[in-house]
Amino acid sequence: EMQELIGICNRILVMREGRLTGELQGAEMTESNVALLATSGPKPRPMAKGGTEWLS
């Protein structure tokens, strides 16, 4: 339940498509703000692919 999460947390980090979209603290931690960060706004930018690239 979202209200329980909000009640016990000092901050909430929200992710979408495996990427961090925002951090909420204090009065910012509402169901609306969590849903907004999780579902809308600009698409998260992809991170650089790690590892070694092999060329043939």
Secondary structure as GFF3:
##gff-version 3
##sequence-region A 1 56
A	DSSP	alpha_helix	2	8	.	.	.	ID=ss1
A	DSSP	beta_strand	11	16	.	.	.	ID=ss2
A	DSSP	beta_strand	19	25	.	.	.	ID=ss3
A	DSSP	three_ten_helix	26	28	.	.	.	ID=ss4
A	DSSP	alpha_helix	31	39	.	.	.	ID=ss5
###
